[in-house]
């Protein structure tokens, strides 16, 4: 039976925020340029790399994936990007 990590197992120093977002569950008609245009609207955007073929997921399905890289700063712009995209997702559910 798996147990949750205890305080002794946790890293002693805080983890550095990543400057790369992993985006998954992209539809089959999603295009790299469309994603690039979307993520480029957030400060610090560097580049986007997208898989050419669907990737097998642990859930058994498959989807296109992308990695969005931002410049490293004191505050990671990817967090504001995630908050914005979450707001858009919730707004779409409400309609």
C-alpha positions in Angstrom: 0.0 0.0 0.0 1.4 3.4 -1.0 1.9 6.0 1.7 1.9 9.8 1.4 5.4 11.4 1.7 6.3 12.6 5.2 8.1 15.8 5.9 11.4 14.0 6.2 11.0 12.8 2.6 10.2 16.3 1.2 13.1 18.3 -0.3 14.8 20.7 2.2 15.0 23.5 -0.4 12.0 24.9 -2.3 11.7 23.7 -5.8 12.4 26.2 -8.6 9.4 27.0 -10.7 9.7 25.6 -14.2 9.8 28.0 -17.2 8.2 25.3 -19.4 4.5 24.5 -19.6 3.4 21.0 -20.7 0.1 21.2 -22.7 -1.8 18.0 -23.5 -5.2 16.8 -24.7 -4.8 19.0 -27.8 -7.3 18.1 -30.5 -6.3 16.5 -33.8 -6.8 19.7 -35.8 -4.8 21.9 -33.4 -2.0 23.7 -35.2 1.3 24.8 -33.9 1.0 28.4 -35.2 -2.4 28.8 -33.4 -0.9 27.7 -30.1 2.2 29.9 -30.7 0.0 32.9 -31.3 -2.0 32.2 -28.1 1.0 31.7 -25.8 3.0 34.5 -27.4 0.5 37.0 -26.0 2.0 36.4 -22.5 5.3 38.1 -21.5 8.5 36.2 -21.7 7.4 33.7 -24.5 10.4 32.0 -26.1 9.1 29.1 -28.2 6.7 26.3 -28.6 7.4 22.7 -29.5 4.6 20.4 -30.5 4.5 16.7 -31.1 3.9 15.7 -34.7 2.1 12.5 -33.8 -0.3 11.8 -30.9 1.4 10.6 -27.8 0.1 7.6 -25.8 -1.2 8.8 -22.4 -1.3 6.9 -19.2 -5.1 6.9 -19.3 -5.0 4.8 -22.4 -5.9 7.5 -24.9 -3.6 9.6 -27.1 -3.4 13.2 -27.9 -1.1 15.9 -29.4 1.2 17.6 -26.8 3.2 20.8 -26.7 5.9 22.3 -24.6 5.8 26.1 -24.2 9.0 27.8 -23.0 9.2 31.1 -21.2 12.2 33.2 -20.1 13.1 32.6 -16.5 12.2 35.5 -14.3 11.6 36.1 -10.6 7.9 35.5 -11.2 7.1 32.8 -13.7 4.8 34.2 -16.5 3.6 30.7 -17.1 1.5 30.9 -13.9 -0.5 33.9 -15.2 -0.9 32.0 -18.5 -2.3 29.0 -16.6 -4.7 31.2 -14.7 -5.9 32.9 -17.9 -6.5 29.6 -19.7 -8.3 28.2 -16.7 -10.6 31.2 -16.8 -11.3 30.6 -20.5 -12.0 26.9 -19.8 -14.5 27.7 -17.0 -16.1 30.4 -19.2 -16.6 27.8 -22.0 -18.2 25.4 -19.5 -20.6 28.0 -18.4 -21.9 28.6 -21.9 
